[in-house]
């Protein structure tokens, strides 16, 4: 069995009041790296190891190192066939997580995709 992992951007939020109050550029706006609906597919098999490739070469495949740092552990668990969030979500193959940018967080859906191996 192979376990690709799909990451989908659900939402890019922006807290303009926090940006106005705390940022050097008070008009920063939402994250410029992601847009709702963006999808990234990670594979780990004999032909490809996207996890390590994406981890080293973020641009343009996965454009933000901070977001990668926040969600990569869940991607790694999924690629190994593990439960991403047993007992927390209604499907242990899925998790909703976000990056740690407090004024413009991006919300991600992370899914383990179970695929039977080809014969």
Buried (B, 14 or more C-beta within 10 A) or exposed (E): EBBBBBBBBBBBBBBBEBBEEEEEEEEBEBBEBBEEEBEBEBBBEEEEBBBEBBBEEBEEEBBBEEBBEBBBEBBBBBBEEBBBBEEEBEEBBBBBBBBEBEBBBBBBBBBBBEEEEEE
